[in-house]
Amino acid sequence: MSGKKEQGKVIAKNRRAFHDYDILETFEAGIELTGTEVRSLRDNNAQLTDAFALIRGGEAWLNNLHIPPFLNGNLANPDPDRKRKLLLHKKQIRYLAEKTQEKGLAVVPLKIYFNDRNLVKVEIALARGKKLYDKRTSLKERDVKREIDRALKARSR
């Protein structure tokens, strides 16, 4: 169900998601935007930090994605924090809806980017929330890996 495609220019990444969640599966989804929102994204303006996805009524929605208004836009600029529809296949939406019914699973956006055809895409992930001790162990593992890399680099000199 998940597929890695060639990804173009990354607009925004959700680094906090990798700290707070264990990523189980990733999906590529389109997103329904207005013209001025796309122009604002071309200027590298977006915030994914508090964003999350919900499945409601057979549709996937992205909440709390902040796209600031386009500077040269007019009064028709949409609300920067509005809900935006995610474009997924029905099978994928059903699959995500089933999985999110399980305890502790959530749908989290990882990054927004322009693909090779200059369409705005969102990489979303099915994720399980980490406990505090899980975060500590992942920090320890990262520190150990960093120390090993430093030692190998110093040895190869």
Secondary structure, DSSP 4 states (H G I P E B T S, - for coil): ------EEEEEEE-HHHHHHEEEEEEEEEEE---HHHHHHHHTT--B-TT-EEEEETTEEEEES-B-PPPTT--TTPPPTT--EEEE--HHHHHHHHHHHHSTTEEEEEEEEEEETTS-EEEEEEEEEEPPHHHHHHHHHHHHHHHHHHHHHHHHH-
